[in-house]
């Protein structure tokens, strides 16, 4: 076993790897189910604790903590090993879960969600890194497909479990159920994950705390501006401009600090190597386009198609069913034609699916967007997994944590940028439709649209139909934007990514990494 387990031990066998793989799946499950299971309990949480005006920070605070800590944990795992970082992440996540369960008001719950996010950042990055360490190149699709299945299962099961707990128990159990699952994962990691003994470095490793703090500050300012802009305050207001300006200033400061650091959190080679840089950009574009189906499709399904919440969730969930299947089979493609060409085929299919969405008839039937989501999941599985496996295979153990964290960081940032950008596109479209409406009886602001469609009988049939068409048009515009992001990913793969990924031989995985 490369990196995570000494090759001379019994853990080279499939049987010995199973406990560690189970721990990785449990750890990934904790992070994957978090957002969906909490979302369904928001009405109960707000009813108990209050704070309706700030409840969105239950998700924004967690997202901020996960995103900005990914590069830090990646560097720490390369410096001190994966096991201590993963253990620390699980403990932090469980501590945050326990604190969330005893929160006494909304401010405390938001703060404790940030603690959860600090652990979630370690879980996401380190689990993916250990998966690459644990399995040689030919077997990596197996563990990656299992992790993809965990994400798919969580996306489907999260809302159902959260709704049941909120309805028949108490919303606090949403956080308490993490404790036994996390405890099992922690025991498996401590008991079964054995990293190989490595030569001690000539000099004591130095942690770039200044760089870590600068990365954290830059990410926090930027993501706060993106998440809250257009929601808590207008885009061109002093708060938005101030946050964006401050994030730009701290970004410059981060670059200066990292250039002088002996062991930088984000080394320059992450962007100087074509393979890593191109994958970072491509997965950032994927994060951007993923906002269209995950954020806007459920609203489209309920407002335009007239589906209930459960049926609307099913339209989206079919994407999570085809994704892991295509990911599991992708090795049969990239072993024949290469990582880059496989990813190009996958993103080309995704571009086609996204462009087909605006062509759907109005109002249409539920099977039509569901079929497109089935295709989108299959194509994105064919796109993402080859890139992750491919880029992890171009670096040795000492650089794999940083490399993995960088691609996950870019994907997260892409999702945050997409949420802000496409939210502005949708709001602009809806606002123009309200301004130029040829019918009367329409709501006076954007917030009133969802309320109006929840009670269509309160307005004329013409007004209700006009609002539904407005939502349909706004969603079409968002999917066109997502198609543009897919086109950007294709351009990166065609013109930036190398034709062949410089994959290391298996015996080179543990070799000292070249400095370039």
Buried (B, 14 or more C-beta within 10 A) or exposed (E): BBBBBBBEEEBBEEEBBEBBBBBBBBBBBBBBBBBBBBBBBBEBBBEBBEBEEBBBBBBBBBBBBBBBBBBBBBBBBBBBBBBEBBBBBBBBBBBBBBBBBEBEEBBBBBBBBBBBBBBBBBBBBBBBBBBBBBBBBEEBBBBBBBBBBBBBBBBBBBBBBBBEBBEEEBBBBBBBBBBEBBEEBBEBBEEBBBBBEEEEEEEEEEBBEBBBBBBBBBBBBBBBBBBBBBBBBEBEEEBBEEBBEBBEEBBEBBBEBBEEBEBBBBBEBBEEBEBBBBBBBBBBBBBBBBBBBBBBBBBBBBBBBBBEEEBBBBBBBBBBBBBBBBBBBBBEBBBEEBBBBBBBBBBBBBBBBBBBBBEBEEBEEBEBBBBBBBBBBBBBBBBBBBBBBBBBBBBBBBBBBBBBBBBBBBBBBBBBBBBBBBBBBBBEBBBEBBEEBEBEBBBEEEEEBBEBBEEBEEBBEEBBBBBBBBBBBBBBBBBBBBBBBBBBBBEBBEEBBEEEBEBBEEEBBBEEBEEE
